[in-house]
Amino acid sequence: RYRAVLAAAALDRHWLNPGQRYDRALRRAEGILNLRNPGDLILHVYPLRKPFSRRALGETGFTLWDRARLGPLNIRALDLDVSPLIGLGHTWPYFYNEPRIAHTIVPYTHFVDH
């Protein structure tokens, strides 16, 4: 069983789409929670790392274009806008020190055996 939480995800926003770099991730995972922050200043400069780079998934989340390509895998990808909770924060302590975020990630990090 695989689940993932992406916090400040510094990867091209389309890389989880079919035919892209990490296209198998959503097929293997039960779910991926993307904690996106459109106010993250560090992710704003992410596209400058190389020519023709796209914006970071942690900044944009899954766009409508991405959702169209994901098709039935959409149900495995969830975006949560955390900008009202962490402001311009980028590092992991901003995420786990916020109780509402911590509560939201529990189903992705703790498995209950039935």
Beta strands, then each sheet from edge to edge (+ up, - down):
strand 1: 3-7
strand 2: 31-36
strand 3: 77-81
sheet 1: 1+ 2+ 3+
end
